[in-house]
Amino acid sequence: MDGSSIIMDRSMITPWYCYLLQLLAGALVTNGIPHFVQGLSGAAFQSPFATPSGVGESSPQLNVYWGFANLAGGSVVLAKLAPPSAENYLGWACVGLGSLVMGTFAARHFGKVRARTVAS
């Protein structure tokens, strides 16, 4: 057996920061969806620009812009740093994990905010 078959080509190793950025891309795309959809449907929705931030509601137009910025940002990161192949399970797992973490945070946060609004 030839020993050279077990030596990895260092150019094939993905740097750690690529995985971090793939996680960020998944989070950005997931965060953009509710803002963009709520804005398109004409509904006011929480955003970081409302008062208080993340609790108050912003206009539908602002949510379209905020949602688009998140979708565009996540898409740009994915376009530049998408896992190079379907077999790059760790890279795609980072994208999925970023999406799952952001989705879980948003569901819990907005669920609490909406419950307080209904109770008032």
MOPAC internal coordinates of N, CA, C and O (Angstrom, degrees):
PM7 1SCF
backbone

  N    0.0000 0     0.00 0     0.00 0    0    0    0
  C    1.4495 1     0.00 0     0.00 0    1    0    0
  C    1.5327 1   109.31 1     0.00 0    2    1    0
  O    1.2310 1   121.03 1   -46.25 1    3    2    1
  N    1.2902 1   115.63 1   133.75 1    3    2    1
  C    1.4536 1   121.75 1  -178.02 1    5    3    2
  C    1.5336 1   109.33 1   -82.00 1    6    5    3
  O    1.2310 1   119.50 1   -54.02 1    7    6    5
  N    1.3069 1   118.56 1   125.98 1    7    6    5
  C    1.4569 1   123.72 1  -178.31 1    9    7    6
  C    1.5241 1   113.59 1   -66.31 1   10    9    7
  O    1.2310 1   119.80 1   160.34 1   11   10    9
  N    1.3280 1   117.99 1   -19.66 1   11   10    9
  C    1.4632 1   120.13 1  -177.46 1   13   11   10
  C    1.5282 1   112.29 1   -72.12 1   14   13   11
  O    1.2310 1   119.75 1   164.17 1   15   14   13
  N    1.3239 1   118.09 1   -15.83 1   15   14   13
  C    1.4619 1   120.28 1  -178.99 1   17   15   14
  C    1.5333 1   112.51 1   -72.47 1   18   17   15
  O    1.2310 1   120.05 1   161.13 1   19   18   17
  N    1.3372 1   117.51 1   -18.87 1   19   18   17
  C    1.4545 1   119.06 1  -179.32 1   21   19   18
  C    1.5297 1   112.57 1   -97.56 1   22   21   19
  O    1.2310 1   120.15 1   175.52 1   23   22   21
  N    1.3229 1   117.32 1    -4.48 1   23   22   21
  C    1.4598 1   120.72 1   178.74 1   25   23   22
  C    1.5205 1   108.73 1   -81.28 1   26   25   23
  O    1.2310 1   120.50 1   -52.74 1   27   26   25
  N    1.3493 1   116.66 1   127.26 1   27   26   25
  C    1.4577 1   121.39 1   179.89 1   29   27   26
  C    1.5160 1   110.17 1   -86.09 1   30   29   27
  O    1.2310 1   120.84 1   -36.44 1   31   30   29
  N    1.2899 1   116.00 1   143.56 1   31   30   29
  C    1.4475 1   122.20 1   174.08 1   33   31   30
  C    1.5251 1   107.20 1   -78.80 1   34   33   31
  O    1.2310 1   119.82 1   -60.15 1   35   34   33
  N    1.3251 1   117.94 1   119.85 1   35   34   33
  C    1.4621 1   121.77 1  -176.43 1   37   35   34
  C    1.5205 1   112.48 1   -62.82 1   38   37   35
  O    1.2310 1   119.41 1   156.74 1   39   38   37
  N    1.3187 1   118.73 1   -23.26 1   39   38   37
  C    1.4657 1   120.47 1   178.69 1   41   39   38
  C    1.5277 1   111.21 1   -71.91 1   42   41   39
  O    1.2310 1   119.86 1   166.37 1   43   42   41
  N    1.3104 1   117.87 1   -13.63 1   43   42   41
  C    1.4617 1   122.42 1  -179.39 1   45   43   42
  C    1.5371 1   111.83 1   -89.83 1   46   45   43
  O    1.2310 1   119.82 1   170.46 1   47   46   45
  N    1.3310 1   117.94 1    -9.54 1   47   46   45
  C    1.4556 1   121.63 1  -178.18 1   49   47   46
  C    1.5267 1   108.94 1   -84.03 1   50   49   47
  O    1.2310 1   120.79 1   -51.28 1   51   50   49
  N    1.3305 1   116.10 1   128.72 1   51   50   49
  C    1.4626 1   121.17 1   179.32 1   53   51   50
  C    1.5211 1   109.52 1   -81.88 1   54   53   51
  O    1.2310 1   120.00 1   -52.02 1   55   54   53
  N    1.3446 1   117.61 1   127.98 1   55   54   53
  C    1.4712 1   119.58 1   177.87 1   57   55   54
  C    1.5306 1   110.91 1   -63.36 1   58   57   55
  O    1.2310 1   120.70 1   -28.79 1   59   58   57
  N    1.3198 1   116.27 1   151.21 1   59   58   57
  C    1.4654 1   121.99 1  -176.98 1   61   59   58
  C    1.5209 1   112.38 1   -58.61 1   62   61   59
  O    1.2310 1   120.09 1   143.95 1   63   62   61
  N    1.3287 1   117.43 1   -36.05 1   63   62   61
  C    1.4679 1   119.68 1  -176.55 1   65   63   62
  C    1.5306 1   111.82 1   -68.81 1   66   65   63
  O    1.2310 1   119.79 1   157.39 1   67   66   65
  N    1.3312 1   118.01 1   -22.61 1   67   66   65
  C    1.4687 1   119.98 1   174.88 1   69   67   66
  C    1.5265 1   110.10 1   -65.87 1   70   69   67
  O    1.2310 1   120.42 1   139.67 1   71   70   69
  N    1.3191 1   116.80 1   -40.33 1   71   70   69
  C    1.4644 1   120.28 1   177.40 1   73   71   70
  C    1.5261 1   110.76 1   -64.16 1   74   73   71
  O    1.2310 1   120.24 1   139.71 1   75   74   73
  N    1.3183 1   117.15 1   -40.29 1   75   74   73
  C    1.4575 1   121.17 1   178.03 1   77   75   74
  C    1.5300 1   110.58 1   -63.38 1   78   77   75
  O    1.2310 1   120.01 1   137.46 1   79   78   77
  N    1.3272 1   117.59 1   -42.54 1   79   78   77
  C    1.4612 1   121.17 1   178.87 1   81   79   78
  C    1.5281 1   111.93 1   -69.52 1   82   81   79
  O    1.2310 1   119.98 1   147.93 1   83   82   81
  N    1.3254 1   117.64 1   -32.07 1   83   82   81
  C    1.4633 1   120.28 1   175.38 1   85   83   82
  C    1.5284 1   110.19 1   -67.13 1   86   85   83
  O    1.2310 1   120.29 1   141.96 1   87   86   85
  N    1.3147 1   117.05 1   -38.04 1   87   86   85
  C    1.4618 1   121.62 1   174.81 1   89   87   86
  C    1.5274 1   109.77 1   -61.51 1   90   89   87
  O    1.2310 1   120.29 1   135.81 1   91   90   89
  N    1.3295 1   117.06 1   -44.19 1   91   90   89
  C    1.4604 1   122.35 1   178.07 1   93   91   90
  C    1.5296 1   111.00 1   -62.41 1   94   93   91
  O    1.2310 1   120.21 1   139.02 1   95   94   93
  N    1.3132 1   117.20 1   -40.98 1   95   94   93
  C    1.4730 1   120.66 1   179.57 1   97   95   94
  C    1.5239 1   110.98 1   -60.64 1   98   97   95
  O    1.2310 1   120.20 1   135.59 1   99   98   97
  N    1.3238 1   117.22 1   -44.41 1   99   98   97
  C    1.4636 1   120.49 1   177.82 1  101   99   98
  C    1.5217 1   111.76 1   -61.39 1  102  101   99
  O    1.2310 1   120.76 1   140.15 1  103  102  101
  N    1.3327 1   116.16 1   -39.85 1  103  102  101
  C    1.4667 1   120.52 1   179.36 1  105  103  102
  C    1.5303 1   111.03 1   -67.43 1  106  105  103
  O    1.2310 1   119.87 1   137.37 1  107  106  105
  N    1.3240 1   117.86 1   -42.63 1  107  106  105
  C    1.4592 1   121.11 1  -179.37 1  109  107  106
  C    1.5256 1   111.91 1   -63.63 1  110  109  107
  O    1.2310 1   120.60 1   133.42 1  111  110  109
  N    1.3143 1   116.45 1   -46.58 1  111  110  109
  C    1.4665 1   119.78 1  -179.31 1  113  111  110
  C    1.5334 1   109.91 1   -62.19 1  114  113  111
  O    1.2310 1   120.53 1   136.10 1  115  114  113
  N    1.3175 1   116.58 1   -43.90 1  115  114  113
  C    1.4683 1   120.25 1   179.97 1  117  115  114
  C    1.5235 1   111.28 1   -64.96 1  118  117  115
  O    1.2310 1   119.86 1   140.23 1  119  118  117
  N    1.3249 1   117.88 1   -39.77 1  119  118  117
  C    1.4613 1   121.01 1   178.75 1  121  119  118
  C    1.5281 1   111.26 1   -67.75 1  122  121  119
  O    1.2310 1   119.88 1   148.30 1  123  122  121
  N    1.3012 1   117.84 1   -31.70 1  123  122  121
  C    1.4565 1   120.76 1  -178.62 1  125  123  122
  C    1.5192 1   114.03 1   -69.74 1  126  125  123
  O    1.2310 1   120.26 1   150.38 1  127  126  125
  N    1.3198 1   117.10 1   -29.62 1  127  126  125
  C    1.4736 1   120.78 1  -173.95 1  129  127  126
  C    1.5244 1   112.92 1   -61.11 1  130  129  127
  O    1.2310 1   118.27 1   125.02 1  131  130  129
  N    1.3466 1   120.89 1   -54.98 1  131  130  129
  C    1.4720 1   118.60 1  -177.05 1  133  131  130
  C    1.5247 1   113.23 1   -64.72 1  134  133  131
  O    1.2310 1   120.26 1   143.33 1  135  134  133
  N    1.3269 1   117.12 1   -36.67 1  135  134  133
  C    1.4635 1   119.33 1   179.50 1  137  135  134
  C    1.5340 1   110.22 1   -64.95 1  138  137  135
  O    1.2310 1   120.52 1   133.75 1  139  138  137
  N    1.3125 1   116.62 1   -46.25 1  139  138  137
  C    1.4585 1   120.74 1  -178.47 1  141  139  138
  C    1.5301 1   110.98 1   -65.00 1  142  141  139
  O    1.2310 1   120.23 1   135.28 1  143  142  141
  N    1.3263 1   117.17 1   -44.72 1  143  142  141
  C    1.4701 1   121.14 1  -179.03 1  145  143  142
  C    1.5334 1   110.92 1   -65.73 1  146  145  143
  O    1.2310 1   120.08 1   134.81 1  147  146  145
  N    1.3205 1   117.46 1   -45.19 1  147  146  145
  C    1.4609 1   119.51 1   179.28 1  149  147  146
  C    1.5285 1   110.57 1   -62.34 1  150  149  147
  O    1.2310 1   120.67 1   138.44 1  151  150  149
  N    1.3193 1   116.32 1   -41.56 1  151  150  149
  C    1.4572 1   119.73 1   178.31 1  153  151  150
  C    1.5202 1   112.04 1   -63.56 1  154  153  151
  O    1.2310 1   120.52 1   136.12 1  155  154  153
  N    1.3353 1   116.62 1   -43.88 1  155  154  153
  C    1.4639 1   120.38 1   178.93 1  157  155  154
  C    1.5219 1   112.40 1   -62.91 1  158  157  155
  O    1.2310 1   120.72 1   147.19 1  159  158  157
  N    1.3256 1   116.24 1   -32.81 1  159  158  157
  C    1.4661 1   119.42 1  -178.99 1  161  159  158
  C    1.5400 1   112.08 1   -84.04 1  162  161  159
  O    1.2310 1   120.49 1   179.65 1  163  162  161
  N    1.3240 1   116.66 1    -0.35 1  163  162  161
  C    1.4565 1   120.37 1   176.68 1  165  163  162
  C    1.5101 1   114.72 1    82.92 1  166  165  163
  O    1.2310 1   120.16 1  -165.74 1  167  166  165
  N    1.3207 1   117.31 1    14.26 1  167  166  165
  C    1.4614 1   120.97 1  -177.53 1  169  167  166
  C    1.5240 1   110.86 1   -98.60 1  170  169  167
  O    1.2310 1   120.69 1   -40.71 1  171  170  169
  N    1.3281 1   116.28 1   139.29 1  171  170  169
  C    1.4639 1   120.49 1   171.75 1  173  171  170
  C    1.5255 1   107.44 1   -69.65 1  174  173  171
  O    1.2310 1   120.45 1   -29.95 1  175  174  173
  N    1.3296 1   116.75 1   150.05 1  175  174  173
  C    1.4613 1   120.57 1  -175.69 1  177  175  174
  C    1.5236 1   108.55 1  -153.37 1  178  177  175
  O    1.2310 1   120.51 1   -26.49 1  179  178  177
  N    1.3245 1   116.64 1   153.51 1  179  178  177
  C    1.4560 1   121.67 1   179.34 1  181  179  178
  C    1.5337 1   109.93 1   -61.59 1  182  181  179
  O    1.2310 1   121.21 1   -35.91 1  183  182  181
  N    1.3162 1   115.28 1   144.09 1  183  182  181
  C    1.4648 1   120.57 1   174.41 1  185  183  182
  C    1.5169 1   108.53 1  -152.63 1  186  185  183
  O    1.2310 1   120.10 1   -12.98 1  187  186  185
  N    1.3169 1   117.42 1   167.02 1  187  186  185
  C    1.4614 1   119.39 1   178.51 1  189  187  186
  C    1.5303 1   113.36 1   -68.79 1  190  189  187
  O    1.2310 1   120.12 1   169.85 1  191  190  189
  N    1.3244 1   117.38 1   -10.15 1  191  190  189
  C    1.4596 1   121.00 1  -177.24 1  193  191  190
  C    1.5269 1   112.65 1   -95.37 1  194  193  191
  O    1.2310 1   120.40 1   175.37 1  195  194  193
  N    1.3268 1   116.84 1    -4.63 1  195  194  193
  C    1.4678 1   121.15 1  -179.59 1  197  195  194
  C    1.5270 1   109.78 1   -81.44 1  198  197  195
  O    1.2310 1   121.12 1    -9.99 1  199  198  197
  N    1.3184 1   115.46 1   170.01 1  199  198  197
  C    1.4659 1   120.95 1   176.34 1  201  199  198
  C    1.5151 1   108.41 1  -119.18 1  202  201  199
  O    1.2310 1   118.89 1   -60.00 1  203  202  201
  N    1.3200 1   119.73 1   120.00 1  203  202  201
  C    1.4534 1   128.58 1    -8.49 1  205  203  202
  C    1.5366 1   110.93 1   -71.37 1  206  205  203
  O    1.2310 1   121.46 1   -27.71 1  207  206  205
  N    1.3106 1   114.82 1   152.29 1  207  206  205
  C    1.4625 1   121.98 1  -175.27 1  209  207  206
  C    1.5322 1   111.58 1   -57.57 1  210  209  207
  O    1.2310 1   120.95 1   -51.35 1  211  210  209
  N    1.3250 1   115.78 1   128.65 1  211  210  209
  C    1.4614 1   121.10 1   178.07 1  213  211  210
  C    1.5110 1   114.93 1    79.56 1  214  213  211
  O    1.2310 1   120.18 1   174.82 1  215  214  213
  N    1.3375 1   117.27 1    -5.18 1  215  214  213
  C    1.4612 1   121.30 1  -179.30 1  217  215  214
  C    1.5235 1   110.54 1  -119.18 1  218  217  215
  O    1.2310 1   120.82 1   132.28 1  219  218  217
  N    1.3318 1   116.03 1   -47.72 1  219  218  217
  C    1.4590 1   119.84 1   176.72 1  221  219  218
  C    1.5183 1   110.66 1   -70.07 1  222  221  219
  O    1.2310 1   121.13 1   -16.85 1  223  222  221
  N    1.3133 1   115.44 1   163.15 1  223  222  221
  C    1.4668 1   119.19 1  -177.40 1  225  223  222
  C    1.5172 1   111.18 1  -101.21 1  226  225  223
  O    1.2310 1   121.49 1   -37.42 1  227  226  225
  N    1.3184 1   114.75 1   142.58 1  227  226  225
  C    1.4566 1   122.39 1   175.79 1  229  227  226
  C    1.5149 1   109.28 1  -104.74 1  230  229  227
  O    1.2310 1   120.93 1   -16.55 1  231  230  229
  N    1.3134 1   115.82 1   163.45 1  231  230  229
  C    1.4619 1   121.29 1  -178.37 1  233  231  230
  C    1.5302 1   111.15 1   -64.29 1  234  233  231
  O    1.2310 1   120.64 1   -23.60 1  235  234  233
  N    1.3301 1   116.38 1   156.40 1  235  234  233
  C    1.4610 1   119.78 1   176.13 1  237  235  234
  C    1.5314 1   112.38 1   -56.61 1  238  237  235
  O    1.2310 1   120.21 1   140.10 1  239  238  237
  N    1.3290 1   117.21 1   -39.90 1  239  238  237
  C    1.4651 1   120.73 1  -178.72 1  241  239  238
  C    1.5309 1   110.95 1   -63.18 1  242  241  239
  O    1.2310 1   120.29 1   136.17 1  243  242  241
  N    1.3343 1   117.04 1   -43.83 1  243  242  241
  C    1.4577 1   120.07 1   178.53 1  245  243  242
  C    1.5272 1   110.63 1   -63.34 1  246  245  243
  O    1.2310 1   120.34 1   142.28 1  247  246  245
  N    1.3293 1   116.95 1   -37.72 1  247  246  245
  C    1.4651 1   119.79 1   178.67 1  249  247  246
  C    1.5229 1   112.27 1   -67.81 1  250  249  247
  O    1.2310 1   120.01 1   146.03 1  251  250  249
  N    1.3240 1   117.58 1   -33.97 1  251  250  249
  C    1.4748 1   119.61 1   174.49 1  253  251  250
  C    1.5246 1   109.16 1   -61.50 1  254  253  251
  O    1.2310 1   120.56 1   134.09 1  255  254  253
  N    1.3318 1   116.54 1   -45.91 1  255  254  253
  C    1.4666 1   120.34 1  -179.36 1  257  255  254
  C    1.5296 1   111.69 1   -64.69 1  258  257  255
  O    1.2310 1   120.65 1   136.09 1  259  258  257
  N    1.3402 1   116.36 1   -43.91 1  259  258  257
  C    1.4616 1   120.64 1  -179.54 1  261  259  258
  C    1.5345 1   110.51 1   -66.36 1  262  261  259
  O    1.2310 1   120.63 1   136.98 1  263  262  261
  N    1.3152 1   116.41 1   -43.02 1  263  262  261
  C    1.4588 1   119.82 1   177.62 1  265  263  262
  C    1.5207 1   111.55 1   -62.74 1  266  265  263
  O    1.2310 1   120.61 1   137.27 1  267  266  265
  N    1.3216 1   116.44 1   -42.73 1  267  266  265
  C    1.4639 1   120.44 1   179.04 1  269  267  266
  C    1.5272 1   110.83 1   -63.73 1  270  269  267
  O    1.2310 1   120.03 1   138.46 1  271  270  269
  N    1.3297 1   117.56 1   -41.54 1  271  270  269
  C    1.4672 1   120.70 1   178.83 1  273  271  270
  C    1.5299 1   111.01 1   -61.07 1  274  273  271
  O    1.2310 1   120.39 1   138.34 1  275  274  273
  N    1.3312 1   116.86 1   -41.66 1  275  274  273
  C    1.4707 1   120.45 1   177.73 1  277  275  274
  C    1.5227 1   111.31 1   -65.85 1  278  277  275
  O    1.2310 1   120.63 1   134.27 1  279  278  277
  N    1.3374 1   116.40 1   -45.73 1  279  278  277
  C    1.4693 1   119.95 1   179.15 1  281  279  278
  C    1.5229 1   111.09 1   -62.99 1  282  281  279
  O    1.2310 1   120.24 1   137.36 1  283  282  281
  N    1.3188 1   117.15 1   -42.64 1  283  282  281
  C    1.4637 1   120.62 1   179.76 1  285  283  282
  C    1.5267 1   111.18 1   -66.11 1  286  285  283
  O    1.2310 1   120.70 1   135.51 1  287  286  285
  N    1.3319 1   116.27 1   -44.49 1  287  286  285
  C    1.4634 1   119.67 1   179.13 1  289  287  286
  C    1.5237 1   112.33 1   -60.70 1  290  289  287
  O    1.2310 1   120.80 1   133.66 1  291  290  289
  N    1.3190 1   116.08 1   -46.34 1  291  290  289
  C    1.4653 1   119.67 1   178.19 1  293  291  290
  C    1.5162 1   112.15 1   -64.34 1  294  293  291
  O    1.2310 1   120.47 1   142.24 1  295  294  293
  N    1.3201 1   116.70 1   -37.76 1  295  294  293
  C    1.4676 1   120.71 1   179.22 1  297  295  294
  C    1.5187 1   112.03 1   -67.37 1  298  297  295
  O    1.2310 1   120.45 1   140.37 1  299  298  297
  N    1.3278 1   116.75 1   -39.63 1  299  298  297
  C    1.4729 1   120.39 1   178.38 1  301  299  298
  C    1.5269 1   110.04 1   -63.89 1  302  301  299
  O    1.2310 1   120.49 1   135.10 1  303  302  301
  N    1.3255 1   116.66 1   -44.90 1  303  302  301
  C    1.4600 1   119.83 1   178.93 1  305  303  302
  C    1.5242 1   109.85 1   -61.83 1  306  305  303
  O    1.2310 1   120.39 1   135.68 1  307  306  305
  N    1.3366 1   116.86 1   -44.32 1  307  306  305
  C    1.4667 1   119.35 1   178.96 1  309  307  306
  C    1.5243 1   112.08 1   -65.74 1  310  309  307
  O    1.2310 1   120.31 1   142.86 1  311  310  309
  N    1.3215 1   117.01 1   -37.14 1  311  310  309
  C    1.4679 1   119.72 1   179.64 1  313  311  310
  C    1.5271 1   110.87 1   -63.12 1  314  313  311
  O    1.2310 1   120.61 1   143.82 1  315  314  313
  N    1.3129 1   116.44 1   -36.18 1  315  314  313
  C    1.4669 1   120.48 1  -179.28 1  317  315  314
  C    1.5231 1   113.20 1   -85.58 1  318  317  315
  O    1.2310 1   120.60 1   146.15 1  319  318  317
  N    1.3398 1   116.46 1   -33.85 1  319  318  317
  C    1.4619 1   119.66 1  -171.49 1  321  319  318
  C    1.5234 1   113.81 1  -127.04 1  322  321  319
  O    1.2310 1   120.11 1  -155.93 1  323  322  321
  N    1.3096 1   117.40 1    24.07 1  323  322  321
  C    1.4665 1   118.89 1   177.49 1  325  323  322
  C    1.5276 1   109.17 1   -60.90 1  326  325  323
  O    1.2310 1   120.55 1   -35.49 1  327  326  325
  N    1.3145 1   116.56 1   144.51 1  327  326  325
  C    1.4651 1   118.06 1   176.03 1  329  327  326
  C    1.5248 1   109.10 1   -53.43 1  330  329  327
  O    1.2310 1   120.24 1   -45.57 1  331  330  329
  N    1.3479 1   117.16 1   134.43 1  331  330  329
  C    1.4622 1   121.20 1  -171.33 1  333  331  330
  C    1.5247 1   115.65 1   -65.79 1  334  333  331
  O    1.2310 1   120.03 1   162.55 1  335  334  333
  N    1.3122 1   117.55 1   -17.45 1  335  334  333
  C    1.4599 1   119.06 1   179.81 1  337  335  334
  C    1.5253 1   109.37 1  -153.44 1  338  337  335
  O    1.2310 1   121.56 1   -14.80 1  339  338  337
  N    1.3140 1   114.61 1   165.20 1  339  338  337
  C    1.4628 1   119.73 1   177.90 1  341  339  338
  C    1.5268 1   110.80 1   -66.10 1  342  341  339
  O    1.2310 1   120.42 1   158.89 1  343  342  341
  N    1.3252 1   116.80 1   -21.11 1  343  342  341
  C    1.4651 1   120.61 1  -179.58 1  345  343  342
  C    1.5248 1   112.73 1   -80.81 1  346  345  343
  O    1.2310 1   119.89 1   173.74 1  347  346  345
  N    1.3258 1   117.81 1    -6.26 1  347  346  345
  C    1.4646 1   120.93 1   177.99 1  349  347  346
  C    1.5259 1   108.09 1   -82.04 1  350  349  347
  O    1.2310 1   121.43 1  -104.33 1  351  350  349
  N    1.3202 1   114.86 1    75.67 1  351  350  349
  C    1.4619 1   120.61 1  -173.97 1  353  351  350
  C    1.5184 1   112.78 1   -62.94 1  354  353  351
  O    1.2310 1   119.97 1   142.86 1  355  354  353
  N    1.3214 1   117.65 1   -37.14 1  355  354  353
  C    1.4561 1   120.03 1  -178.60 1  357  355  354
  C    1.5250 1   110.80 1   -65.84 1  358  357  355
  O    1.2310 1   119.97 1   138.39 1  359  358  357
  N    1.3255 1   117.66 1   -41.61 1  359  358  357
  C    1.4615 1   120.88 1   178.48 1  361  359  358
  C    1.5152 1   112.10 1   -62.65 1  362  361  359
  O    1.2310 1   120.42 1   132.66 1  363  362  361
  N    1.3343 1   116.81 1   -47.34 1  363  362  361
  C    1.4693 1   119.73 1   179.72 1  365  363  362
  C    1.5217 1   111.29 1   -69.71 1  366  365  363
  O    1.2310 1   120.51 1   149.20 1  367  366  365
  N    1.3395 1   116.63 1   -30.80 1  367  366  365
  C    1.4664 1   119.33 1   175.92 1  369  367  366
  C    1.5267 1   110.04 1   -65.59 1  370  369  367
  O    1.2310 1   120.04 1   144.64 1  371  370  369
  N    1.3271 1   117.54 1   -35.36 1  371  370  369
  C    1.4689 1   120.58 1   177.34 1  373  371  370
  C    1.5234 1   110.81 1   -65.99 1  374  373  371
  O    1.2310 1   120.02 1   137.76 1  375  374  373
  N    1.3226 1   117.57 1   -42.24 1  375  374  373
  C    1.4709 1   120.65 1   177.00 1  377  375  374
  C    1.5272 1   109.19 1   -60.87 1  378  377  375
  O    1.2310 1   120.40 1   132.32 1  379  378  377
  N    1.3280 1   116.83 1   -47.68 1  379  378  377
  C    1.4627 1   121.00 1   179.73 1  381  379  378
  C    1.5147 1   112.71 1   -64.37 1  382  381  379
  O    1.2310 1   120.32 1   140.66 1  383  382  381
  N    1.3263 1   117.00 1   -39.34 1  383  382  381
  C    1.4603 1   120.49 1   179.30 1  385  383  382
  C    1.5328 1   110.85 1   -66.13 1  386  385  383
  O    1.2310 1   120.27 1   139.12 1  387  386  385
  N    1.3143 1   117.09 1   -40.88 1  387  386  385
  C    1.4652 1   120.36 1   176.28 1  389  387  386
  C    1.5133 1   111.23 1   -59.87 1  390  389  387
  O    1.2310 1   121.08 1   138.82 1  391  390  389
  N    1.3218 1   115.54 1   -41.18 1  391  390  389
  C    1.4577 1   120.98 1   177.86 1  393  391  390
  C    1.5262 1   111.08 1   -65.38 1  394  393  391
  O    1.2310 1   120.55 1   135.10 1  395  394  393
  N    1.3086 1   116.55 1   -44.90 1  395  394  393
  C    1.4664 1   121.20 1  -179.33 1  397  395  394
  C    1.5311 1   111.70 1   -64.81 1  398  397  395
  O    1.2310 1   120.26 1   136.39 1  399  398  397
  N    1.3159 1   117.10 1   -43.61 1  399  398  397
  C    1.4699 1   120.47 1  -179.89 1  401  399  398
  C    1.5285 1   110.15 1   -64.08 1  402  401  399
  O    1.2310 1   120.11 1   133.78 1  403  402  401
  N    1.3330 1   117.40 1   -46.22 1  403  402  401
  C    1.4669 1   120.04 1   179.58 1  405  403  402
  C    1.5303 1   110.53 1   -64.70 1  406  405  403
  O    1.2310 1   120.18 1   137.88 1  407  406  405
  N    1.3211 1   117.25 1   -42.12 1  407  406  405
  C    1.4613 1   120.44 1   178.84 1  409  407  406
  C    1.5097 1   112.61 1   -62.39 1  410  409  407
  O    1.2310 1   120.42 1   138.78 1  411  410  409
  N    1.3260 1   116.80 1   -41.22 1  411  410  409
  C    1.4663 1   121.03 1   178.47 1  413  411  410
  C    1.5244 1   110.82 1   -65.98 1  414  413  411
  O    1.2310 1   120.73 1   135.08 1  415  414  413
  N    1.3341 1   116.20 1   -44.92 1  415  414  413
  C    1.4647 1   119.70 1   178.08 1  417  415  414
  C    1.5300 1   110.78 1   -60.51 1  418  417  415
  O    1.2310 1   120.44 1   132.22 1  419  418  417
  N    1.3393 1   116.76 1   -47.78 1  419  418  417
  C    1.4719 1   120.69 1  -178.17 1  421  419  418
  C    1.5274 1   111.12 1   -62.47 1  422  421  419
  O    1.2310 1   120.32 1   137.18 1  423  422  421
  N    1.3273 1   116.99 1   -42.82 1  423  422  421
  C    1.4644 1   120.12 1  -179.34 1  425  423  422
  C    1.5267 1   110.91 1   -62.45 1  426  425  423
  O    1.2310 1   120.31 1   135.85 1  427  426  425
  N    1.3196 1   117.01 1   -44.15 1  427  426  425
  C    1.4620 1   120.02 1  -179.65 1  429  427  426
  C    1.5293 1   111.21 1   -68.86 1  430  429  427
  O    1.2310 1   120.58 1   134.51 1  431  430  429
  N    1.3343 1   116.50 1   -45.49 1  431  430  429
  C    1.4626 1   120.16 1  -177.72 1  433  431  430
  C    1.5270 1   111.59 1   -64.25 1  434  433  431
  O    1.2310 1   120.62 1   127.60 1  435  434  433
  N    1.3355 1   116.43 1   -52.40 1  435  434  433
  C    1.4611 1   119.03 1  -176.65 1  437  435  434
  C    1.5221 1   112.05 1   -71.32 1  438  437  435
  O    1.2310 1   120.07 1   153.13 1  439  438  437
  N    1.3263 1   117.48 1   -26.87 1  439  438  437
  C    1.4644 1   119.99 1   173.74 1  441  439  438
  C    1.5228 1   111.04 1   -63.04 1  442  441  439
  O    1.2310 1   120.56 1   136.92 1  443  442  441
  N    1.3373 1   116.54 1   -43.08 1  443  442  441
  C    1.4740 1   120.71 1   177.90 1  445  443  442
  C    1.5263 1   110.71 1   -66.54 1  446  445  443
  O    1.2310 1   120.49 1   136.49 1  447  446  445
  N    1.3362 1   116.68 1   -43.51 1  447  446  445
  C    1.4679 1   120.74 1  -178.90 1  449  447  446
  C    1.5211 1   110.00 1   -63.05 1  450  449  447
  O    1.2310 1   120.32 1   135.21 1  451  450  449
  N    1.3103 1   116.99 1   -44.79 1  451  450  449
  C    1.4687 1   120.59 1  -178.66 1  453  451  450
  C    1.5258 1   111.09 1   -68.62 1  454  453  451
  O    1.2310 1   119.86 1   145.05 1  455  454  453
  N    1.3275 1   117.87 1   -34.95 1  455  454  453
  C    1.4664 1   120.69 1   178.40 1  457  455  454
  C    1.5327 1   110.64 1   -65.62 1  458  457  455
  O    1.2310 1   120.32 1   141.00 1  459  458  457
  N    1.3254 1   117.00 1   -39.00 1  459  458  457
  C    1.4657 1   121.03 1   177.41 1  461  459  458
  C    1.5201 1   111.08 1   -66.57 1  462  461  459
  O    1.2310 1   120.40 1   142.74 1  463  462  461
  N    1.3303 1   116.84 1   -37.26 1  463  462  461
  C    1.4573 1   121.67 1  -179.82 1  465  463  462
  C    1.5212 1   110.73 1   -66.42 1  466  465  463
  O    1.2310 1   119.91 1   138.16 1  467  466  465
  N    1.3255 1   117.78 1   -41.84 1  467  466  465
  C    1.4662 1   122.40 1   179.37 1  469  467  466
  C    1.5107 1   110.68 1   -68.48 1  470  469  467
  O    1.2310 1   119.87 1   141.08 1  471  470  469
  N    1.3365 1   117.86 1   -38.92 1  471  470  469
  C    1.4641 1   122.25 1  -178.88 1  473  471  470
  C    1.5304 1   111.79 1   -69.38 1  474  473  471
  O    1.2310 1   119.93 1   155.03 1  475  474  473
  N    1.3117 1   117.74 1   -24.97 1  475  474  473
  C    1.4828 1   120.32 1  -177.55 1  477  475  474
  C    1.4921 1   113.00 1   -73.84 1  478  477  475
  O    1.2310 1   120.10 1   180.00 1  479  478  477

